[in-house]
Amino acid sequence: MTAAPPPINDFLRHLHLGAEVYYVGQLCDAWHMSTPGGSDATTFHLVCHGEAWIVMQDGSKPARMNAGDIAFFAHDAPHAFSAVPGIPEQAFDYHHPAPLDRDAPGAGLLCGHLYLPLHIRRLLLAAFPDFLLISPDQSPSGKQIRMLIELMTDEAIKNALGVNAILDRLADTLFLYVIRHVLEMEPQLSPLLAAMADEHLRPAVAAFIDAPAEAWTVERMAGLACQSRSAFSERFSQVVKMPPMEFVATWRMQMATAMLADERANMLDIALRCGYESEAAFRKAFKRITGVPPGKLRS
C-alpha cells in the first residue's frame, strides 16, 4: 500500500496520546482477569512470551494469542484474558504477579491503556471493531512491531531506573503502529482516510484541510465536489459517519487541541486559526465537541 495521505500523517503527528502501561507480570496455572468494559479507554494486551486467550462476552469463539501478539480494544469492550480458552470458575488473584521471566512457565503479560478525547476517537477509531488480534508475522509493519515488543519486554524484565516512563512512551509508539497496521489492512475503517479515498468527496475534504480557517458551508463543499447540497451531505454522512459540518468542527477541534498544548498561544489567535470569528464562539464549539472547556484542557 502507498503511504497514507498527508492529512492523516499530520493528524497523528499532533496527537497527545499519554498511554500508560498499567500491568506487567508473569502469570502461571489457571490465571485469568476480566474487565466489564464500558469506559472511555482504548486498551491493549501484549503477550511477551507464552500464550493466552481472549474471551469476548458476545459469545464469539475465544482467540488464542501467541508470543508477540497484541489484543487491541478500541472501545473497551467487555472481555476476559485467560490462560485457557474459557474463564475458570475459581477466583484468581492477579494483583501480585511474579516478575517477567522468559524461562519461567506461564505467560509474560503487558497491558496498557490510553484515554483519547471523544472528537479524536470519532475521527480515528469510530469504525474500528471492538476487538482486533494483531500478529506481527501477518502485519505489513511486522518487523517494526516485533522490534518494539522485544524492546518493551527487555525493559520490563530489566526493571531499571525509569522503566515506567519508558514503557509508557513505548506504549504510545505501539499504539501508533497498531493504527498503521489497521489502516494498511483496512483503510476504510478510518473516516478520514475513507473521505480522502472517495473520488466524490476528496476535492472538498482536501480543500477544507488545506484552509480550515476559511468560511466553510455545506454548499461550498458540495460545489467543490460538483454535487448538490443534499447529494453531498448524504454521501458524506454515509462514508465519514458524521455530517459535513460536524466533520469540519471536529477537525478544527483536533487542530485547537494541538495548539492549546503551547501555553504561549493566545486563545483568540487559536480561535481565528480554527475558523471562528470570536473567542466566545470558539469556546462554545470546543466544549460541545470535546466535552471540556479549552481552558480546562490547557490546564
Helices and strands as residue ranges (DSSP letters): H 6-13, E 20-27, E 32-35, E 41-49, E 51-56, E 63-66, E 70-73, E 79-82, E 107-115, H 118-124, E 132-134, G 136-138, H 142-158, H 163-185, G 187-189, H 191-197, H 202-210, H 218-224, H 229-240, H 244-260, H 267-273, H 279-290, H 294-298
